Amino acid sequence: MNKIRKGDEVIVLTGRDKGKRGTVSLRVCPERVVVDGINVVKKHAKPNPMKGVTGGIIEKSMPIHQSNVAIYNKASGKADRVGIKTLQDGTRVRVFKSSGEEIKAA
């Protein structure tokens, strides 16, 4: 079970964007995530008239390693670790380690 999923609000722990918050928009591979507004780089795009793409410099969010982000706990206002808890009916849910409160799926 993935501890960080698409739609989760996360906070960056290290790097040039440390302290910034954003929403996970995409999981690139098992260990990397793309967060909106985090790790933004400028890319030079070549024009492609067949696809209707204009050339120029565009800003794009690049993947960041999931170890450099933590899920954001709105109740405490801080980053929190994620644990897995098995319920009585056998389903597994994600919970905050600090409070034991269940993480709502986005």
Secondary structure, 3 states (H helix, E strand, C coil): CCCCCCCCEEEECCCCCCCCEEEEEEEEECCEEEECCCCEEEEEECCECCCCECCEEEEEECCEEHHHEEEEECCCCEEECEEEEECCCCCEEEEECCCCCECCCC
